[in-house]
Amino acid sequence: MAHIDQDQIEGTYQPKDAVGASIKATGVTSLAGLFVSTIQNTLTKQNVGALSVFTRTGRTIAVFAAMGGSYEFFKCASANLREKDDAYNSSIGGFVAGSMLGLRFRSAPSVLGYGSALAIILGAFTYTGGHLMGYSRDPNVDEVSRKNYLRKNRRRNIEETVHELGEGRGVSAPGYAERRAERIREAYGIDVTKAPISGVGLPGSREAEAVS
């Protein structure tokens, strides 16, 4: 199923606060970096103190903070400039965030490699719904508008459907009742347009078996 943007349904784009979002993301990823740095500090073989979380492995905190802040800022800035909220914004933010991780290795291939890898991963993740447990509907989108959009986006002509599946089983083109009545009249000599079908005389019916 193709990803549906909220902007396509509502028709308008709501600008995002890039600075505020980047500050929040920086705080969250800084805490994550502090957690990882604590683990690294604990696993060292040397006798180090508690402050080594910041002095010895503090680069981990800085990298996490830079990745989270740059990703959120460039993603929101790209969305505001393009006036579209789609997977391309996540790819742009992911490339910058991955480049921050690559800068730690001080080589251009690392910067391009980590940036490209994270851009592909985050872009694909956003395109497929942005949730590990499946696509989640936006509560701000009106359900009636969403269903109308899906119907218009996936509606097929009845002639194309009849051509592929044939008539019957709930699928019928205009004039189906007249064509069905004509086929019954030619096959069994019964005019169903004048009288309801009672099943008398039709092959396989109980009345026909009783008469025979």
Disulfide bonds with the S-S distance in Angstrom:
none
